[in-house]
Amino acid sequence: MKTMKLHHLLWLGLLAALLSGCAGTSSIVGGPTLDSKASWVLLPIVNNTETPQAALSAEALVEHHLRARGVQELQRYPATLARDSLFEPAERKQADEALQWARAQGARYAITGSVEEWRYKVGLDGDPVVGLTLRVIDLGSGRVVWSASGSRSGWLREGVSSVALKLVGQLVGGLKLVGSAGTAAPQDAVRRDS
């Protein structure tokens, strides 16, 4: 009898570990439906982590997911606007320069954001964890028309990039997009795992 109870407790513990191993939360503030056929620019994403080049990795994932959703006219910012330094005191100035550049390109929308977490948890588990905030700016009005924020942790043997791919897909998937002819933009082509 004692062995049976211990066996059940072990199974319950394993089930709890499995259910908590891939947890995440997100908040998406939707705005108007945005035109996927308009001109978009990807602006620098700020790296608020201690992980070098986490923002560059996030930018690559955002670009991929936007293109998968039907945004074809997407231009990346020039390398001169990129600064991936943890202790950069001029981030606000960089953001203003990036917005000026985007407006000079004649773009309609700009997407930017920040990386809040991009690491493996310290400890026995070493689970990967990612935290991001994204926002779309209407360059004509200067208003933020969409924003999303989320965090996600993965399994012990899962990579940070895999967790980030899922989180960015979830966040960008929350964008309401329509083609210029009034047709809905295609959904993400990636598998949506939970």
Secondary structure, DSSP 8 states (H G I E B T S, - for coil): -HHHHHHHHHHHHHHHHHHHHT-EEEEEE--S-EETTS-EEEEEEEE-SSSTTHHHHHHHHHHHHHHHTT--SEEE--GGG----TT-TTHHHHHHHHHHHHHHTT-SEEEEEEEEEEEE-SSSS--EEEEEEEEEEETTT--EEEEEEEEEE--TT--HHHHHHHHHHHHHTT--EE-TTS-B-----S----
